[in-house]
Amino acid sequence: MSNDFCNLDFASCETLASQLADNICRAIARGDFKTGDKLPSIAKMAKMCGTSVRVPREAIRLLEDEGVVKGRPRAGIVVLGKKRFVWRGSVLFVSYGRQAYYYRGVLFKNIAQRLSEKGWRVDFVSLVKGEKGARRQMEPLCRALQNGHAIVFGAHFDEATISEIRKAGVPYFAITSSVGADDEVAAGLATLSESEAIVELAEASAKAGVDRALRVVMDDADELFDVPFHSRGIATENLVVRPDAGIDRFENSSKFVFDRLVARLTDSKKPKVGLVYFGDDSFTEAGLWAIESAGLRVPDDIRVVTFSNCGNRPFYRLPLTCVAHDLLEHAERIAKGMLAFLDGRKFPRLVTCSARLVPGATF
């Protein structure tokens, strides 16, 4: 009988007890121990492993919980013959901030479920910023990257995160708004595209006689939005929401949207707006309140379209017209791409997840 199961890596991030439990399972799978055989005693295993008795005692407890072995009085530790489920490997999900955003929560949950169904364990790490807008704390990521993950996944990685992942030599897959030169180091990318839906919205706006559209967003002017409208003779404006430095992305944005939008819509010196497009569903409630506070009626005086993650359409007395992402469909496509990489190193270089225009009563 081989004693290889007692070889433990004392420098590993994995606990010694977990290593020993895994090693015993491998020994059983190899046939070193058969159903009904006895394992060495706790004291003997501790001596063979060079540890205290606490390590083998905890390892046996783990295996008893899974029905692999059974400790019996005067009979010792007996192999029951039940096969233990062994993960094929692990994947690390990285997120930013303390808040559980709907988009990230639904997408991550469904991708993780799909991976686990195929035998891949999913671990999570969240990176937060330090005080007063300091750079994100990278220690949790650095520790997690030492655990031998097959791939790292996340949305909109910043440069510091990518740098740490590259140092660890772990491939990564990221959701991004646009593909840049730095993204060439990624194993694969997914883009969330709204271009087709925006073109459809521009066409509908032109047919409805809209001559000016206002876009309420986090980012500066976007050609993907402006060009389809300009090509149809519709002027565009951008009301850019910029949260204060040092806070998470959506904190305090509602008050900003309300104040700025009321000011814009009641400014008699500026052209009237025929369409307001909210580029994030978190802006919509405050935005609709601002429109009504400015004395405008939807859709009689002004038309409203909002970005929306399907299943999280903002509430309004009228059904909202939306540029909508189907998160369940996106999760399936992204998971399929990740599994292709994990199973055969054949990864689709770019997965495009498109939004669609969902008609409502506000346009």
Sequence and secondary structure as in RCSB ss.txt:
>XXXX:A:sequence
MSNDFCNLDFASCETLASQLADNICRAIARGDFKTGDKLPSIAKMAKMCGTSVRVPREAIRLLEDEGVVKGRPRA
GIVVLGKKRFVWRGSVLFVSYGRQAYYYRGVLFKNIAQRLSEKGWRVDFVSLVKGEKGARRQMEPLCRALQNGHA
IVFGAHFDEATISEIRKAGVPYFAITSSVGADDEVAAGLATLSESEAIVELAEASAKAGVDRALRVVMDDADELF
DVPFHSRGIATENLVVRPDAGIDRFENSSKFVFDRLVARLTDSKKPKVGLVYFGDDSFTEAGLWAIESAGLRVPD
DIRVVTFSNCGNRPFYRLPLTCVAHDLLEHAERIAKGMLAFLDGRKFPRLVTCSARLVPGATF
>XXXX:A:secstr
   GGG   TTSSS HHHHHHHHHHHHHHHTSS TT EE  HHHHHHHHTS THHHHHHHHHHHHTTSEEEETTT
EEEE        SEEEEEEEESSS  HHHHHHHHHHHHHHHHTTEEEEEEEE B GGG  B  HHHHHHGGG  S
EEEEES  HHHHHHHHHHT  EEEEESS  GGGGGSSEEEEEE HHHHHHHHHHHHHTT  EEEEEESSS  HHH
HHHHHTTT EEEEEE    TTS TTTTHHHHHHHHHHHHHT TTS   SEEEESSGGGHHHHHHHHHHTT  TTT
T EEEEEEETT     SS  EEEEE HHHHHHHHHHHHHHHHHHS   SEEEEE EEE  S  
